[in-house]
Structure formats: structure tokens, C-alpha cells
Amino acid sequence: MKIPKIPGFDQQAIEKYAKNTGWLMIARVGSLVIKVLIGFMVSNYLGATQNGIYNYPMTIATFFIAAAALGLDGFVTRELIRYPEKKKALLGTAFILKTIGGIAVLPMIYLFYGAVNDFKPAETPFSYVLIVSCSGIVQAFNIIDSYFQSKAQGKLIMIVQIAGNILSAFIKLALILSGLPIEWFIISLLFDTLLLSGGYIYVYTLKGSSIFNWKFDLQLAKYLLHNSWPLAFSAVLVSIYMRIDQLMIKNYLDIKSLGIYSTVVQLAESWYFIPVAIVTAVFPAIMNARRDDPIRYKRRMQNMYDLMVWISLSLAIFMTFAAPYIYKIFYKPEFHPGAHVLSVHIWAGIFAFLGTASGQFLIAEGYTKLALVRTAAGAIINILLNMIWIPQYGIMGAAIATLVAYFSSTFFILLFPKTREQGLMMFKSLLLFTVVQKLRSRR
């Protein structure tokens, strides 16, 4: 497959990156299409109110499930690269810690649900929240992902995730065709996590390893917890940053509004895997340039920001005009108010794409604390703006708050001299200055 030439980009590098990720990207897009189509069907089958009830348990559980992971996945990956001979102890210890974390957050979720319910009674029973919250225990097996990442075999995990998405979609289709009540769809959310964990175990076993050989090491557990807590805190902040609007919509408005807004979030954020895939593919080359040639390093970072803007801006423009037709064709009339909200929310994707790219820069340069502060700033801004705008403007207020929060978080690095240059580079890409320069250089 011939990749179209992009002015100013290294065509050979683009071809190489596309070759590395091409088929998996196609498969992932295919699974996304299936997932979105099933999402349309589930929403229409349940209706706006029950769709809100269906999404509410994950809205509550997300914050605690992020905490239950203890930030171990990324840190264990680094430790496995450094000490591959400690595989059994690292995986076994991390698995036990994550399992304990998943169990420990259950009473916290109960207390939080009670506090939120006192503020405004919930239509969603706690049993639904509890079922979904058990995903925090099952996700302990996700530590297998860390092992394959350390072996540069992330493609195997991506294949498992794609297969899991497709199988999950067909299960929900079967539930719809069988005319089953909402309880079955709630259980399916937990079953999605079980499917993924089963896939991880299968691939791990297929490669000649066994989870029964894992070992727990108390001293190693203390070491892992001591070093991973900033990552755990960051994960919680990210979940607050990206999900707090849905919780606040339910509390300030009603469950039906949450059901409508959930369709907006699904359509707007379904594209967020793209920047992650691109960064994963190209960042090794960027890091090589950082080591060997600072000028090339800067140019490649600028090119990556440009690429992020090109893709996200194209998606934003397309979805802005397509949103009314998407809702008219695929959703029942009760969901149609989400169309104009999607036309606003989709623009936050530009800053999500740029934030993903600049986040890798912060990690590469060792500015992990700054990355944490940036996420915290985005979360605080999102909460404050939602408190003001949701009561005034409804779900549109939540979309605008998300847009402003994502922008503020992404360009937060402009406030610090050591990262200001990267912020200015993103601004150049955002304002299309570098695109114009590249086009002129072609003349």
C-alpha cells in the first residue's frame, strides 16, 4: 500500500511506521466500526433513560478501578526490561497487589455511591455498580500486557483487544436479539473484562509460560508500591479528568441526560486510540533522534504535532457536519439533542491528540511530575467549569467545559520555561503555521 506523500515529512519514515502498524490499525478501525454500530443498537434498544442507567455504574467505578491498578502496569514493564530474569516474581507480586487493590476499593465504591445517592437519589441500584466494579479485581490479569510490552510484542496484546471488542459486540447483539432486560447488559460489562483477561492468559500460555509459576515477594511488593504510587495517582486524575462530567450530569440534571451524553462521549472519544497508536509507532525513532541529532529530534517532534493536528482537525470538521445526520440516521429521536453537543465535544479531540504526543515528550525528558500537575490542572478546570455550565447550559455546558479543560491541560506546559518551546511548537501546528511553511517549501 502506497502512503500519500505529506509535504515536509520523511516519506521513508512514514512508510516504515505505516508498515509496522498498518494491518493492526486497519483491524482496530474495523473493530471500532463494529463496536460503534453495536453501540447505536444498544442505545436505541435501551432508550435514553436506561442507557443512562447502563452507563452510570462505569462512571462511578472508573475512578476506583484506576486506583485499584496501583499504577503498576507501566512501572512493571520498565522493571521487566531491566530485570527479565525476575519475570515470575514481578508478575506474581504485581498480580497479587492488583487483586488486593481491586477488592479494597469495593467498600470505597459503596461509600461513594451512598454519598452521591444522598446528594441526589440514583435510579441505578448499587447491585449494578457492584457488578461493574468487580472489573477492578479481574483487571489484575492485565499485568500480562506489561510482560508482552517489555518483550516488544505489543501486537499480540492488540490482537487480543481487537478480538475481545468484536466478540463483546456480538454478545451484546445477541442480548438485543433475545430481548433481554438491562441486567444482562450490566453483566456484559463485567464479562468484557473477563474476555480480555482470558485472552491475555491464553496468549501468555501459548508462548510457553504459565500464570501458576508466578511468585509473590513481599520486599518486591514494597518496592513496587513505593515507586508506582505517582503513576496510580496520575491514573486516577486522568479518569477524573475524562469522566467527571458524566457523573456531574447525572447529579445536576437527570439520568436521561446522562444517557444522551454517553452517546456523545462514545462517538467523540472512539478516535482516541489513533494518537496512542501513532505515538507508539514513531516515538522510538524520535528518541533515537534525541540521542543522535537534537535538530532532527526537534523537527520530528514538530512533524508529529503537525500530523496530530492534520488527523484530529480532519475528524473534527467531518464530525461537526456529520453529527446531525449520524443522530438522525442511527438514533431514536430522544437522542437527537446529542447531535449539536457532539459538534462541540469532537473539537476537544484536537487537544487530546496533541496532549498524547506532548505527554510522551514529558516522559522522555523525565518531566513526570509536570505531567502529573498538568493532568491535575485539567481535572480541576473540568470540575469547576462543569459546576458552573452544566446547571446553565445542560449537556452542552459539559461539552464546552471538556473542550476548555483539554485545551488548558495540553497547553499548560507553556507556563514552564523548560517546556515552553514544545508548547509553542504545538501552537504552530494548531494554527497551521508549519503546514503553510511546508506547502511553500514544495513550490
C-alpha positions in Angstrom: 0.0 0.0 0.0 1.4 3.4 -1.1 1.2 6.1 1.6 0.4 9.6 0.1 3.3 12.0 0.5 2.9 14.6 3.1 4.9 17.9 2.5 7.8 18.2 4.9 7.6 14.7 6.3 10.2 12.0 5.8 8.4 9.7 3.3 10.6 6.7 4.0 10.0 7.0 7.8 6.2 7.4 7.2 6.2 4.2 5.0 8.2 2.4 7.7 5.8 3.4 10.5 2.8 2.5 8.4 4.2 -0.9 7.6 4.8 -1.5 11.3 1.2 -0.6 12.4 -0.8 -0.8 9.1 -2.7 -4.1 9.3 -3.3 -3.8 13.1 -4.6 -0.3 12.6 -6.9 -1.5 9.9 -8.1 -4.3 12.2 -8.6 -1.9 15.0 -10.6 0.5 12.9 -12.7 -2.4 11.8 -13.4 -3.5 15.4 -14.2 0.2 16.2 -16.8 0.3 13.4 -18.4 -2.9 14.8 -18.3 -1.5 18.3 -19.8 1.8 17.3 -22.6 0.1 15.3 -23.5 -2.1 18.3 -23.3 1.0 20.5 -26.0 2.5 18.3 -28.1 -0.6 18.7 -27.7 -0.9 22.4 -28.6 2.8 23.0 -31.7 2.6 20.8 -32.7 -0.7 22.4 -32.4 0.6 26.0 -33.6 4.1 25.3 -32.1 7.3 26.7 -33.1 6.7 30.4 -32.0 3.1 30.6 -28.9 4.0 28.6 -28.0 6.4 31.4 -28.6 3.7 33.9 -26.4 1.4 31.9 -23.5 3.9 31.7 -23.7 5.2 35.3 -22.0 2.2 37.0 -18.9 2.6 34.9 -19.0 6.3 35.5 -18.7 5.7 39.3 -16.4 2.7 39.1 -13.9 4.2 36.7 -12.2 6.3 39.3 -11.8 3.4 41.7 -10.7 0.9 39.1 -7.9 3.2 38.1 -6.8 3.4 41.7 -7.0 -0.4 42.1 -4.5 -0.8 39.3 -2.0 0.9 41.6 -0.1 2.3 38.6 1.8 -1.0 38.4 1.4 -1.8 34.7 3.8 0.8 33.3 6.3 0.5 36.1 6.4 -3.3 35.9 7.0 -3.0 32.1 10.2 -1.0 32.8 11.3 -3.4 35.5 10.8 -6.4 33.2 13.0 -4.7 30.6 15.7 -4.1 33.2 15.4 -7.4 35.0 13.9 -10.0 32.7 15.1 -12.8 35.0 12.7 -11.6 37.7 9.7 -12.2 35.4 7.9 -14.7 37.7 8.3 -12.6 40.9 7.4 -9.3 39.2 4.3 -10.6 37.5 3.2 -12.6 40.5 3.7 -9.8 43.0 2.0 -7.2 40.8 -0.9 -9.6 40.2 -1.5 -10.1 44.0 -1.2 -6.4 44.7 -3.7 -5.5 41.9 -6.1 -8.2 43.1 -5.9 -6.8 46.7 -6.4 -3.3 45.3 -9.5 -4.4 43.3 -11.0 -5.9 46.5 -10.0 -3.0 48.7 -11.8 -0.4 46.6 -15.2 -2.2 46.8 -16.2 -0.7 50.2 -14.9 2.7 49.0 -17.2 2.5 46.0 -20.1 1.6 48.3 -19.4 4.7 50.5 -19.0 6.9 47.4 -22.3 5.6 45.9 -24.0 6.3 49.2 -22.7 9.8 49.4 -23.7 10.6 45.8 -27.1 9.0 46.4 -27.6 11.3 49.4 -27.0 14.3 47.1 -29.5 13.0 44.5 -31.1 9.6 44.6 -29.8 7.3 41.9 -32.0 5.3 39.5 -29.2 2.8 39.2 -29.2 0.2 42.0 -26.0 -0.5 43.8 -26.0 -4.1 42.6 -25.3 -2.8 39.1 -22.4 -0.7 40.3 -21.0 -3.6 42.3 -21.1 -6.0 39.3 -19.2 -3.5 37.1 -16.8 -2.7 40.0 -15.7 -6.3 40.1 -13.8 -5.5 36.9 -11.2 -3.9 39.2 -10.4 -7.4 40.5 -10.4 -9.1 37.1 -8.1 -6.5 35.6 -5.3 -7.9 37.7 -4.5 -10.2 34.8 -3.8 -7.1 32.7 -0.3 -7.3 34.1 0.4 -9.8 31.3 0.2 -6.8 29.0 3.3 -5.4 30.7 5.2 -8.6 30.0 4.5 -8.5 26.3 5.2 -4.8 26.1 8.6 -5.4 27.7 9.3 -8.0 25.0 8.2 -5.6 22.3 5.3 -8.0 21.5 2.5 -5.5 21.9 0.9 -6.6 18.7 -0.2 -9.8 20.4 -2.0 -7.9 23.1 -3.6 -5.6 20.5 -4.9 -8.6 18.6 -6.4 -9.9 21.9 -8.0 -6.5 22.4 -9.4 -6.4 18.9 -10.8 -9.9 19.2 -12.3 -9.1 22.6 -14.0 -5.9 21.2 -15.5 -7.9 18.3 -16.7 -10.8 20.5 -18.1 -8.3 23.0 -20.1 -6.6 20.3 -21.6 -9.9 19.1 -22.6 -10.8 22.6 -24.4 -7.5 23.0 -26.1 -8.1 19.7 -27.3 -11.5 20.9 -28.7 -9.8 24.0 -30.6 -7.4 21.9 -32.0 -10.0 19.6 -33.0 -12.1 22.6 -34.9 -9.1 24.0 -33.2 -9.4 27.4 -33.5 -6.8 30.1 -30.9 -4.2 31.2 -29.5 -6.5 33.9 -27.9 -8.7 31.2 -26.2 -5.7 29.6 -24.7 -4.7 33.0 -23.3 -8.2 33.4 -21.9 -8.0 29.9 -19.7 -5.0 31.0 -18.0 -7.3 33.6 -17.9 -10.1 31.0 -16.0 -7.8 28.7 -13.2 -7.6 31.2 -13.3 -11.4 31.7 -13.0 -11.9 28.0 -9.9 -9.7 27.8 -8.3 -11.4 30.8 -9.0 -14.8 29.3 -7.4 -13.7 26.1 -4.3 -12.4 27.9 -3.9 -15.7 29.8 -4.4 -17.7 26.5 -1.7 -15.8 24.7 0.7 -16.0 27.7 0.2 -19.7 27.8 0.6 -20.0 24.1 4.1 -18.5 24.4 5.1 -21.3 26.7 4.6 -19.6 30.1 2.1 -20.3 32.9 0.5 -18.0 35.5 0.8 -20.8 38.0 4.6 -20.2 38.1 4.2 -16.7 39.3 5.6 -15.9 42.8 4.8 -13.3 45.5 7.8 -11.4 47.0 7.0 -9.1 50.0 10.1 -7.0 49.6 9.5 -6.6 45.9 5.9 -5.6 46.7 7.1 -2.8 49.0 9.5 -1.7 46.2 6.8 -1.7 43.6 4.3 0.3 45.7 6.9 2.8 46.7 7.7 3.6 43.1 4.4 3.2 41.4 2.2 5.4 43.5 2.7 8.5 41.4 1.5 6.5 38.4 -1.5 5.4 40.3 -2.3 8.9 41.3 -1.9 10.0 37.7 -4.3 7.3 36.5 -6.9 8.5 39.0 -6.5 12.1 37.9 -6.9 11.0 34.2 -10.1 9.2 35.0 -11.5 12.2 36.8 -10.3 14.5 34.0 -12.1 12.4 31.4 -15.2 11.1 33.3 -16.2 13.6 35.9 -18.5 15.4 33.5 -20.8 12.3 33.2 -21.1 11.9 37.0 -21.9 15.6 37.3 -24.5 15.5 34.5 -26.4 12.8 36.4 -26.3 14.8 39.7 -27.1 18.2 38.2 -29.6 17.1 35.5 -31.0 13.6 35.3 -30.3 10.0 34.2 -31.8 10.6 30.8 -29.4 13.5 30.1 -26.5 11.1 31.0 -27.9 8.5 28.6 -27.8 11.1 25.7 -24.4 12.5 26.7 -23.0 9.0 26.9 -23.6 8.6 23.1 -21.7 11.8 22.5 -18.7 10.7 24.5 -18.7 7.3 22.8 -18.6 8.9 19.3 -16.2 11.6 20.2 -13.7 9.5 22.1 -13.8 6.4 19.9 -11.0 8.0 17.9 -8.6 8.5 20.8 -6.8 5.2 20.1 -5.3 6.8 16.9 -2.8 9.2 18.7 -1.7 6.4 21.0 -1.1 4.0 18.1 0.9 6.7 16.2 3.0 7.7 19.2 3.7 4.1 20.0 4.9 3.6 16.4 7.0 6.7 15.8 8.4 7.6 19.2 11.3 5.1 19.1 12.6 6.9 16.0 12.1 10.3 17.7 14.0 9.1 20.8 16.9 7.9 18.5 17.0 11.4 17.0 17.1 12.9 20.6 20.2 10.8 21.3 22.0 11.4 18.0 20.8 14.7 16.5 19.0 17.4 18.5 17.9 19.3 15.4 16.3 16.2 13.8 14.7 15.5 17.2 13.0 18.9 17.3 12.0 18.5 13.6 10.4 15.1 14.2 8.6 16.4 17.3 7.2 19.2 15.2 6.2 16.8 12.4 4.4 14.6 14.9 2.5 17.6 16.3 1.6 18.5 12.7 0.4 15.0 12.0 -1.8 15.0 15.1 -3.4 18.3 14.1 -3.9 17.1 10.5 -5.8 14.0 11.6 -7.7 15.4 14.5 -8.7 18.6 12.6 -10.0 16.5 9.7 -12.0 14.3 12.1 -13.4 17.4 13.9 -14.5 19.1 10.7 -16.1 15.9 9.4 -17.9 15.0 12.6 -19.2 18.6 13.0 -21.1 18.4 9.8 -21.9 14.7 10.0 -23.3 14.8 13.6 -26.9 15.8 12.7 -27.0 13.1 10.1 -25.5 10.5 12.3 -28.1 11.1 15.0 -30.9 11.3 12.5 -30.0 8.0 10.8 -28.8 5.9 13.7 -30.5 7.1 16.8 -34.1 7.4 18.0 -35.5 11.0 18.3 -35.0 11.1 22.1 -31.2 11.0 21.4 -31.2 13.8 18.8 -30.3 16.6 21.3 -26.8 15.0 21.4 -26.1 16.0 17.8 -25.2 19.6 18.4 -23.3 18.6 21.6 -21.2 16.2 19.6 -20.4 19.0 17.1 -18.7 20.8 20.0 -17.2 17.9 22.0 -15.4 16.5 19.0 -13.1 19.5 18.9 -11.6 18.5 22.2 -10.1 15.7 20.3 -7.5 18.1 18.8 -6.1 18.8 22.2 -6.4 15.1 23.2 -4.2 14.2 20.2 -1.7 16.9 20.9 -1.7 16.1 24.6 -0.9 12.4 23.9 2.1 13.5 21.8 3.4 16.0 24.2 2.9 13.6 27.1 5.4 11.3 25.6 7.8 14.2 25.3 7.4 14.9 29.1 8.1 11.2 29.9 11.1 11.1 27.6 12.6 14.2 29.2 11.9 13.0 32.7 9.2 15.6 33.5 6.8 13.1 35.0 5.9 15.4 37.9 4.9 18.1 35.4 2.8 15.6 33.5 1.0 14.8 36.8 0.5 18.5 37.6 -0.8 19.1 34.0 -3.4 16.4 34.4 -4.4 17.7 37.8 -4.9 21.2 36.4 -7.1 19.8 33.6 -9.2 17.8 36.1 -9.7 20.9 38.4 -10.7 23.1 35.5 -13.1 20.5 34.2 -14.8 20.1 37.6 -15.1 23.9 38.2 -16.4 24.6 34.7 -18.9 21.7 34.9 -20.2 23.1 38.2 -20.9 26.4 36.5 -22.0 25.4 33.0 -24.0 22.2 33.4 -26.7 23.9 35.5 -26.9 26.8 33.0 -26.4 25.0 29.6 -27.1 21.3 30.3 -25.1 18.7 28.5 -23.8 21.4 26.1 -22.2 23.0 29.1 -20.4 19.7 29.8 -19.1 19.6 26.2 -17.8 23.1 26.4 -16.2 22.5 29.8 -14.4 19.4 28.3 -13.1 21.5 25.3 -11.7 24.2 27.6 -10.2 21.8 30.1 -8.5 19.7 27.4 -7.1 22.9 25.8 -5.9 24.2 29.2 -4.3 20.9 30.1 -2.5 20.4 26.8 -1.0 23.9 26.8 -0.3 24.0 30.5 3.3 23.4 29.6 3.6 27.0 28.3 3.8 28.1 31.9 7.2 26.5 32.4 10.4 27.7 30.7 11.8 24.2 30.2 8.8 23.0 28.3 7.6 26.3 26.7 9.3 25.6 23.4 7.2 22.4 23.0 4.1 24.4 23.8 4.9 26.9 21.1 5.6 24.1 18.6 2.1 22.7 19.3 0.7 26.2 18.8 2.4 26.5 15.4 0.9 23.2 14.4 -2.5 24.2 15.7 -2.5 27.5 13.9 -1.3 25.7 10.7 1.8 27.8 10.5 4.1 24.8 9.9 1.7 23.4 7.3 1.9 26.7 5.3 5.7 26.6 5.5 5.8 23.0 4.3 3.5 23.8 1.4 5.6 26.9 0.4 8.8 24.8 0.5 7.2 22.5 -2.1 6.9 25.3 -4.6 
